Amino acid sequence: MHPLFGRLTVGNKSGKFFSFAMPNQMRVLDFGDGSMPIQLDYPDSQIFSNCSSYGDRVPGIHWNEITVHHRGRLVYSPNPEQIILDALYQAIDGADFYPVFYQRGKSADTMLARSCKAAIDNLFKQGLSINLERGASIPISIQLGVAQYQRNQISPTFQIARVVTRLMKQLVQRDGVDGLLNLDNFGGHPEFENIVVSLGNPCILMNVCQVILNNDTERFRLNGFILSNNRIRDVRPLTLLANMDYALLDLRGNKIKSADRLCRALEQFRARELLLENNPILKISNFPASIRSLENNFKLVNGKPFNMLHKSVSPLDVEIDLEVDGARLDANNKWKLPEFENSQHWHAFMIPDPIEEFNQEVLFDFFFIRLDPTLSKFYPCYYKYINTEHVFLVRNCFDQIAHLVNNCNLEMTIPTGNRIFRYYLRMNVSTFKQHHVDPEECIQKAVSQCYVTQNRMLNLERFHAKECLKDVVVSLSSPKILTYILSVASRKFMTTCSEIRLCHNKIIVLDGAHVLGMMGGLRAVDLSHNWVQDLACINSLGNLPLKSLVLHGNKLCRNYRLPSEYVRAVKEVFPQLTTLDGVDLQTNPGQSVQKNFLCDTGAYELVGAFLKHYLREFENDELRHNLYKYYSEDSLFTLTCNYSVVQNHQTPKILQRISKYNKHARNLRNKDYSKASDGVFFGSTDIVEILLQLPRVTHDFHSLQTDVMHYDGKVAVIYVAGLLRDEPPSTRTGYGFRTDIGGVLLGFSRQFVVKFDEANLGLGKRARRLKIANERLHITNPSKALIRNAFSVNYPDPSERQVEEDSLDVKDHKLLLFQEVTGLISTWVTSIVEEADWDFERALKLFIQKNADCEIPDLAFA
């Protein structure tokens, strides 16, 4: 059966279209709009495909049917119809082409068109094939004269003219500019439901411009054109409307790529402002220099003068004159404030500071103290120090302005010295324009850019410093702003995010954590280095199923004298917590409370990460040489030993064991101070060489006590003491050891002085690299208590762990993560991960190889 042929089809989007079968394989299309129905009878059965000529047939003025055989290859594309139409418009190369009755199908799309001989000729020249933007080729077929044209049948040109004429009588105002013809998303008008209208089709744009040109009654009222969001590539038809002075030409959100073509088309077109945002032309390397020839045609481009296009320009630079624009409001005339209650315009805050005593950050720290957290969100925009005043713009926050005027009397108190700064406002200094900053749009963009797919982590650290927030001050000390940011994050990453980092954001209260309830996978939150003073300020987080929480660096940590007291208090609010400040709270069943004595809770990472890994690598003979990475050429290492041997039948064996420590020890025998430097080892090479000569050992991690005696973020002094077992070479079994094979129990202590030499490392930019500057290892006799409880907690041997097959949840997680990393559609994701036997690393390597070998088609990407 023919693609357009069927027993009965009823309804289109509005329910007005009817198609019904007739005898002798005939079908009638009645669009329900008063036009004459189209009678499809297919008198010529010839269907052309994969050829370059239609022979002796003539397309004429009758209806032709075009079929695009995509075979379902675009099923995962967001807008398959638009992709096909864009390819068709490129193929017909500007010829007249007005599609009617576009029908989507599983394997093919069909449409009708008439009076389009030049377009059909261009399609045949390309062998009846169209090329998509990504390079894929799709075949098409054409059947000529499928229905005879009759007067009063549907006419795309007539409908387009009717809509344009109506819009010319309904001119709009935008950004303070009157008389604008609004053709934004022109093809979306309801009158076009039965025809395909896109200004991305050059012939339709030309038709629209001709209608405007021919309407002498309304044309001279036009002050500009809004042509945004129309997929326009070529604006040559606008030459018909040139040689007049307009206020605005809005071409935002189109597909304009070629600067040369744009400059040629607008050579005679003049307007005060040209808008080009969200066009590919802005991404070319030589923009804006590539459109320099238009400098005399347009005063502004995207709200900026030509000589400032490469810079971030504030309205304070080019649009606002603070001497004359707006109305001054100060303590003497604050009774005028109600006049501006419903204003949507920008208002300027003017804070005198003749010697620029405060920088931007400090100024806003003091200013935000005066705001009322229960009122509207307050977003200062376009901050600038002008002459002797701090200036910034705000809008849509009248209740906060009223609070600052009536309750605070336009005064800002500086706690140091108890000084008062008085300021004033200029109200309604500018209307809000499309290219002006929208704070909440900027926040949404910034949140999206902060997500680290590989780690399923949303990194909002120092959120206010993100690049896309450079024109707006976003203070997370405001509970409402913080809640809004978290709600944006929750909606965007509902099922994918497992960790949120909110450190270094001056957060005081987090009372809106309930918005994170939509994040079903959220298990970790980092609130370190904020201004939280009490656990009650973050109570709302207690309703989330968090397993890990980081709070160090907050004032609340100073409320507790001992780490154990701090842990108990946090566990009362977060009973389900398993990790606090990087320390595992339930390392092994039956263990006692963590025995760490820290001068600063920021040092938890040293105990939980560095120390554990260092001692594990020291235990393993095959990994001990890896300790090289912890030392530098300036590192120092010393070893001392005062182990006293009890005389018994094992004395010779024990002395032999201890001799390996005494050999390199710095013990001053017979008080010979001339040899004091013999036991000091310098540099990573010498130190690791000594460490490799020491006996194999196993640490009793349950016995360890740690003490971080100094920590300032750059240098730390770490002390650890406990029990280890010296293992005979013949009895070592790998990573773990048995306790009944004659190992010698020794007491030990190690002191490390470490320095952090690099930061912001790793995928999440949170890792730091440390080096050991000075280390001392001491061997001594273990206490009776250590011997009595020696190795009472068994630690599993990692080499003996069984690798279990992933659960379904784990497999689903791997598929989801792999899709986020690669951008592939689900079928390809499953195929590659299964081929790699669910090994994620192998799957990534396989993807890279297949992509390099061009084995993955464009359609495989979402």
N, C-alpha and C positions, 0 to 999 in steps of 0.2 A: 504494500500500500504506500502511496506517495506521502512524503513527510508532512505536507500541508493537508493531506486528505484524511478524513475520518468520518465516522458515523455521525457524531454530534458533539459540538463544542459549545458550551454556554458560558458567557461572562468573561469580562476582563477585570481589571482592578476595581472598576466602579460598578461592574455588573451590567454594563450597557451593551456589550458586544455579543452578537449571536452568529454562530456558524452552523449551518445545517446541510445535510446531504440531500442531493436531488437525484432523480433517476439518471441513468447512463453516466454514472461516476461524475456528477457535477456537484459543486459546492458553492454556496452563496455566503459572502461575508457581509453582514449588516452591522455597522458600527454603532447604530443607535444614536447618531448625532445629527440626523436629518439628511445626511449625504446619501447618494445613490449606492445601493449595495454593489459589491464586486462579485461577478459570477465566474468562478474558477471552473473551466471545463477542459483545460489542457488539450487543445486541438492538435498541438505538435508534440509528439511523444519523445522527440530527440532531447537528450540531456547531455550537455557538454561538460567534460571533466578532463583534466590532465592534457589539455591541448592549447594551441595558440591561435585558433581561428574558428569562426562559426560559419565558414563557407559562404554559400549564397544566401543565407538567411539574413533578414534585416530586423534589428531590434524594434525600430519604429516607435510609436507613441503608446503602445499597449503595455500591459503589466507583465513583468518578467519576475521569475522566482530565482533567488540566490540561496544556496544551501551551503553552510559552513560545516564541514565534517570534522569536528574536534574530537570525536570518539571518546568523550568524557575526560579528556586530558586536563581540562581546566576546572574539574569538579572541586578542587581544594582552593582555587583562587577566590579572593574576596568578591570580585565583580567580573565574572567571565564575559558577560555581555559587553561590558565596556572595553575589555581587552580586545575582543573580536572587532568591535566597531572602530577602535583606534587603528588597528591593523588595516581595516578596509579603507579608512580615510587616507592613510599613508599610500595605499596601493592605487587609489583612483587619482591621486595627485591633483586635487583641486577641482576636478570635473563635477558637474551637477549630479548629485546623488542624494535622494530623499527617501530613505527606507520607510516602509509602512508595514504594519502588522508583523512585528518582530516576535518570533516564537522560540522559546528555549526548549531544547530536547536533550535527552540523555546522551546521545551520540552525535547529534547534528542540530544546528540552529538554522531557522529559515526566515526569510523576509521577502517582501515584494517591493519593486521599484519600477518606475516608468520614465520615459523621456530621458534616458541616461546612457545614450549610445557611447559617448566619450568615456564614461566611467567603465562601461562593459569592455570597450576596446582596451583600456588600460589593464583591466583584470586578465584579459586574454593574452596581452603582451607578457604578463608574468606567469604564463602557463597555468592560469587558474589556481594560484597558490598565494597565500598571504603570509607575511612574516611578522611574528609577534616581537615585542620589544626585547625579550630575552634571547631572541635568535631562533626560536622554534618555528617550523613551517607547518602550516595547516592547509590541506587541500579544500577547494570549493568546487561546486558544480552550478551550472546555470541552465535554466530551461526558459526559452524565449516564448513570449506570447501566451502565457498560461491563462490570461483573461483579457477580454477586449475592454478598452477604455471607453467609457461613456461620460457624457457631460454630467456635471453635478456629483461626480464621485469624489471621494476624499481627496483634498488638495493640500499637501504640506505647505506650499508657498503661500497659499491663501490664509491658512491658519496662523502661520508665523507672522504675516503682515498684520493680521487682526490683533494678535497679542502685543506686538511692538507698538501699534497705534494706540492701543489702550494704555500701555505703560507710559507713552509720551504725554498722555493727559494726566498722569498720576506721578509727577516728578517728586523725588524725595529729598530730604535733608540728611546730611551725614557730616559729623565733625564740624558743625557750624557752617557747612557749605550747602546752599540751596540749589534747586534746579538740576538735580542729578537724575539721569535715566538709569533706573536700577534693572540691570540684566543679569544680576547674580544668579548662578545656577539656572540659566535660562531654560534648559531642557526639562527642568522639574515642574514647569507649570502644568496644572491639571488638564488644560486644553490639548496637551500633546500626548495624551495617554495612548492613542492609537498610531502615532507616528514617532519616529526616532529623530529627536532634535538635539543637536549638540553643536555649540559654536566651535568645537574642535574640528568640525567638518568645514573646511574653508568655504565651500559654496553656500552654506547656511549663514556663516558670518557675513559673507558678501551680500546675501539676500537681505539680511537685517540692516546693513549699512545703506543699501539702496532704498529700503523703506523709509529710513530716517531722512535720507537726503531728499526724497521726493515729497516729504510732508512739510511743505513750506509754512503751514499754519503754526505748527508746534516746534519746528526745528530751531528757530531763533530764540526760543526760551531755554534751550539746553545750556547748562553750565558745566557739564561733565558727564562721564560715563562710568558706571560700575559694571565691569565685565569679569568679576572675580568668579573662581570656581567653575570654569567652563571647559577645562582641558584644552585651551587654545594653545597652538604651537606657532602659528603664523598670523601676524596682525596686519598683513598687507591690505585687507579690505578697509582698514581705517583711513587709508589715504583719501577715500571719498569724502571724509569728514574733516580734512585738514584745512589749514589756512584760516583758522578762527582761533580766538583766545578762550580757552576753557580754564576752569579752576582745578579739575581733577580728572585723571585717567587711572582707574583702579583695575589693574591686571593681576591681582594677587591670586594665588592658588591655582595657577594654570600650568602648562607644560612647556613654557618658553625656554629654549636652550641656547639658541644661536644669537649672540650679541650682534653680529654683522647683519643678520636678517632683521632683527628688531630695529637697529639704527636706520637701515634703509627704509623700512616701512614707516617710521615715525619722523622721517627727515623734515617733513613740512607740518607735523602735528605739534601744537603748542598748548601747554597747560601749566598752571602753577606747580602742580605736584603730580608725580608719577609713582604709583605703588606697584612694586614687583615682588613683594615678600612671598615665600613659598613657591618659587619657581626655580627650576634647575639652573638657570642662568646665574643665580647668586652663588653657586657652588664652584663655578669655574675659577681657575687660579688667578686670572687677570681681571676679575671683577673688583672694583667698579671702573678701572681704566678702560675696559672694553667698550663701555658706553659713553666715553668722554665726549664723543661727537654730539651727544644730545644735551650738552651742558647749557646751550643757549635756548633750548626748547622747553626745559623744565627747571624751575628754581629749586625744587626739592625732589629728592628720590627717597621714598620710604621715610619721609619726615626729616631728612637731613640735607643740607646743602652738598653739592657735588664734592667740594674740597674737604668734607668731613664724613664722607660715606664709609671710609675704612675705620672710623672711630665709633665708639659708643657715645651717642649724642643725647644729652638731656634736654627736655623742653626748656630748662633754665638757660641753655646755651643759645637757642635759636628762636624760641617761640614766646618766651615770657620776659617782659621788662618789669622788674620788681619795683621800679620807681613809679610807674604809672598804672600797671595792670592790677586789677583787683581793688578791694576796699580794705583799708587798714582797720584792724580791731585790736584794741589794747585795753588796759585796766580802766581807762577813762571813758571809753564808749562801748563797753561790753554789753550794754542794754540793746545794742543793735544785733546781737547774735541770732535771735529768732528769725531774722530775715533770711537766713541761710539754711534753715532746717531741712528743706527739701532739695537742696542743691546737689547735683551730681558732678559738679566741677571740682577742679583741683584747688586746694587751699595751701598756702605757704606758711610754714613756721619759721620765724626769724629770731634766732637766739644770739644776742650780741656777746662777743668774746674778743675784745680788741687785740689781745696778745696771743690768741689761739692757745689758750692754756690747756684745752682738752682736745684730744684727738677724737675721731668719730666713735670708736668703741667705748671709750670712757664716758663720752657725752651721753650716749644712749643708755649706758648702764644706770646713770643717774636719772635720766629722763623717764625711763620705763618704771622706775619706782613710784612715780606720781600717777601712773595710769590705774584705772579701776579694773581689776581682772574680771568683774562680772559684766562689763559692758562690751561693746563691739570690738572685734579684732582691729588692731592698730598697726598699719604697715607704712612706715616712713619710706618715701621713694625719692630717688634722684638726689641723695644727700650731696651737698657741696659747701665748701667754705668760701664765701664770696666777700671780698673786702675784709670786713671785721666781724662777719656774722656767719654762724652755722645756719644753713638753709636746707629745708627738705619739704616735700610735697605729700599731702595725704588727701584722701577722698572717701566718701561713704562711711564716715565714722563720726557723725554729728554728736552722738551721745558722749563719746570720749572727749570731743572738743568742748562740749558744754561743761563736762566735769572739770577739765583743765581751766576753763575760764571762770566758772562760778564757784567751784570748791577749792581750786588751787590758786585762783587769782593770777593766772599766767606767771607763776613763780616756780623755779626749780631749786630745791634745796641741795646743797653740797655738804654731806656729813662732815668731811674734813674741814675743820675751821668754822662749821655751822654758818656757811655763807649762803646767800640767796642770789640767784640769777633771774632777772626779769626778762621776759620776752614778749613778742607780739605776733600777730598773724596778718596775712593779707588774704582775704577771702575771695574766692572766684577769680583766681589769677589766670585760669585757662580752662577751656572745655576739655573733656576727655576725648581723645582721638584714637582711632583704631591701632595706630602704631605705638601708642603709649603702653607703658608696662602695666600688665595686669598681675598683681601679686600672687593671686591664687593659681593662675595659669603657670607662673614661674615655679611655684612650689610643686605643682603636679609634675612638671618637666624635671625638676631637680630630684624628686623622689624616684622617678623612673630611672634616672641615670645612676642612682646610688645602689641599685640592686646588683649583687654579684652572683651570677647564675651558678657558677661552679660550686659555690659554697652554700647556696640557698640562703644567702645572708644579705640583709638590707643595712648598708653602712651609712648611717646618718651622722657620723662623727663630724663635729664642727660644721653642722648643716648650714649655718649662716654664711659660711665662706665659700659655698659652691659657686661656680662660675656663672650659672644662669640666674643667680640671685644678686648679681653685682649692682643692679639698679634698685633693689628693694632690701630693706632691713627686716629680717625675719628673726624675731626674738622668741626662742623656745621657753623663756622665762614666763611668757604669757600662757596660762593653762589652756585658753581657748585656741590659740595658734598651735600649741603642741597637740591638742586633741584633733584639730583639723588635719595636721600632717599625718598623724597616726591613722586617721580614718581614710585618708587618701591611700596610704600604704596598704591598709587592710583590704580595700577594694581592689587594688591593683595586683596584690600578691596573696590572694585569699587562700590558696591551697599550696603555694610553692615555698613560702618563706618560713624558715625554721629558727632564724636568729635576727635580732635587731640590735644595732649598736647606736646608742644615744649619748656617748661620752663627749665631754668638752662642749656642752651646750647651755651651761648656766641654768639648768632646769632646777626650779624650786619645788614645784608641786606637779605630780602626775596623777590627776584625779579623773582622767578620761580614758583609762586603759581598757574600759569595757568595749571600746570600738575595735580593739584587737581580737575580740571574741570570734570574729569571722575567720581569723587565721588559724585554721584547724591544726596546722603543723608547727606553730610557734612553740619553741621549748626553751629559748635562751634570750635574755635581755641584758645588755651592758649599759649601765647608768653611771659608770665611773667618772670621776672628775667633774661633778656638777655641784650644785648648791643645795642639795637636799639636806635638811637639818634634822629630820626625824623620820623614823619608819612610817609614822602615821601619814606622811606626805605621799607615800607610794602604796598605800593600802589597796588601792584598786587593782594593782598588779597581782595581788594575792588570789584573785578569782580566776587567774589563768593557770593552765597546767604547766607551769614553768619547771624545768629541771635544773637550769643554770641561771645564776644571777651574779652580776658584778656590780659592787657598790663602792669599792675603795676609791679614795680621793674625794669623798663627800664629807661634809661636816658631821653627819650622823655617826661616822666611824669614831669620832672623838668622844662620843657619849659612853664608851665602854672601856674599862681598864684592861680587860683581858680578852684575848681572841675567843676563848670559850664562852664568855659572857655575851660577846658580839654574835657568835654563831647561834646561841640559844635564842637570843632576841629575834634574829632573822627567821629562825625556824618556826617561831610562834606565828609569824605572819605568813610564811611560805613553808608549810609543813611537808610539801611534796618535793622540796628542793634536794638535789643530790650533789650539786657543785656550787660553791660560794666563792667568789673572787678567784676562781681558777683552782680551788682546792677541792678534791673529792671528799665529800662528807661521809661516804660509806664505801671506802676502798675495799674492805673485805669483811664478811660477817664475823662478829665476835671481837673485832678490834676495838681498842680503846680510842678515846677521843684523840684527834690529831694533836701531836705534841710539837707544835711550832710556836716559837716565841718571836713575834715580828715587831720591829720598831715602826713599821709602816705597812698598812694592808696592801699597798702597791707591790710589796715584795712577794706576795703569794706565788706569782708566776715563777719566781726563782726556785721556790721549793717544789712546786708542782711540775715544773717542766725541766729546767736546767739540771737541778741536782739529781733527780731520778734518772734522767737519760745518761748523765755523766757516770754515775755509779754502775748502771747496767752495762755500759760499754767497757768500763774498767774490769768488770767481772768476766766478760767474754774475751777469751784469748784471741779469737778471730777478729774482734771488733776493737780491741784496745788501741791498735794503731790509728783508729779514727779519731782518737782524742787530740790528734795534731790540730784539728780545726778549732779547738778551744784556746790555743796559745798563740802568741805572737813572738817576734824576735826580741821583744823587750820583757818577756815574762820571766819570773823567778820561781824556783821550786826548791824547797828544802824538806828533808826527811829526818825525823828523830825517832829513837827507839829506847825505851827504858824497861823492856819486858824482863822480869826476874824469873829465872828457871828454878823450879823446885826440884831438889835432888831425888830422883827415883830411877826405875829401870828404863824409862822412856827419855831420860835427860839427853842422851846423845842425839836422838832423832829430833827432839825439839830444838836443841842448839843448832842443828844443821838447818832447820827451817828458819830460825830467827836470824841466822848469819846473813841471809839474803837482804834483810832489812838493815842490819848493822853495817854491812859493806858500804852502803851509800849514805849512812846516817851522819848527821852533823854533830853527834855527841862529842863533847870536849873531853877526851880521855886524858886523865892525869893533868887536867887544866892547862893543856897546851894551846894557848890562845893563838899561836902562830899558824895553826891549822884551821882556824875558825872559818875561813872562806872555802875550804876544800869541799864542803858538802853543799855548796850553793850552786845550783845549775841554772844557766841562762839560755834563753831562746827555745823555740818550739822543738827544734831537732834534738838538742841534748836532753830536754825534759822528757820527751816521748821515748827516747832511747833508754832512759833510766826506768820509766814506767814499764816498758816491755820486759825488763829484767826482773821485776818484782814477781813474787809467787802468784799463782792463780788463787782467787778468793771468791767467796760467796757472802754477800751482805745479808744480815738479818734485818730486813727493812722494818719489821715490827718493833725493833729495839731503838730505831734511830730517833734522836732528838735534834732539832734544828733551831738555830738562832740567827736571825738576820740582825746584826748589831748596828748596821748603818745602811741607809738607802735614801738616795736623793733623786732617783731617776736616771742618773748618769754613772754613779759608782755604788757598789754594794759590798758589804762585808758579810760573808755567810760562814756559819760554823755548824758542823754536823758531827755528832758523836754517837757511838753505838758498838755493836758486836759484828765481827766478821769471822769467817772460817777459812783458814789457810788450807787449800786443797792439795793433796799429793798428786803429782802428775799422772800416775797410773790409775787413779780412781775417778778422774773427771769424766762425766758422761754427756757433756754438751752444755746446754744453758743452765740446767739445774743439777743439783748434787744430792747424794744420799747423805744422811747424818751419822751413819754407823760405820764409817770406813777409815777412822783414824785421823780425821781432820783436826787441826789445832785451832782452838777458839782463842781469838785475840780481841782485845779492846782497841778501838781506834778513834781518832778524831782528825778532821780535816778542816782547815780554814782557807777560804778563798776570798781574794779581793778581785772583783770582776768590774770591768768597764764596758759600757755600751758604746760601740763605735759606729753603728749604722742603725737607722730606724726606717719605718714605712716600707717594709719589705713584704714579699709574698703577695698572693692574690688579693687578700683583703687589706693590704697595706697596713697591717697591724703588727707584723713581726719585727723583732729587733735582733741584731747580731751582737753577741757579747764575746769578750776575750778575758782570759784569766791573767791578771797583772801579777799576782803574787799568790802562791799556794804553799801551805805547810801540811805535811802528813805526819802524824804521830802514832806509834804503835806502843801499846802498854798491856798490862794484865787486865782481863775483864773482871768486873765485880762479881760477887757470888750471886746477886740477883740476876745479872745478865746471863750467867751460866745456867742458873736454875730455869729460866724461861727461854733458853736459846732455841730459836727456830720452832717455837710453839705454834706458829701459823704457817701453814704450807702454801707456797706460791706455785701455781702450775707452771710446768715447763712449756714455754711457747712452742718449742720444736715438736711437741707431741700433740698439739691441738688439732682436732679434726676439722677439716674444711667442710662445712655443711652446705647443702644446696640452698640457694636463696629461697626465702618464702615468697609468696605471691605479692605481699606488700613491698618487699625489697625489690622484686623485679619491676613492679609498677613504678617505684621511685626511680630506679635506674632508667627506665624508658622515658619518664618525664624529664629527668635531668639531662639525658642525652639529647632529647628534642630541644630543650632550651639552649644547650651548648651549640648544637649544629644547625638548628633552624629547619630540619627536615620534617616532612609530613610523617604521620604516625606509621604508615605501612613501611616506609623505608627505615624508620627508626627500629622497628621490630626486626626487620630483616637483618640489619647490620649487627645489632646487639646479639641476636640468636646465633649468627654466624661466628661471633666471637665467644660463644659459650658463656654469655652473660658476664664476661670479664670486661669491666668498664674501660680499663686502660687499653686493652687490646682492641676494643670497639672503636675508641678514638683514633688509634693508629690506622685501623682498617678504613675508617671514614676518610682520613687524610689521604691515604693511598688511593682510594677509589676516586676521590675528588681530583687528585693530581692526574690520574689516568683518564679523566673525563668519562668515568663510568656512571656518574650520577647526573641525570638530566636536570635542566632548570625546573621542570615541573615537580621535581622531588622536594623542592624547597617551599615551605609554607609562605 
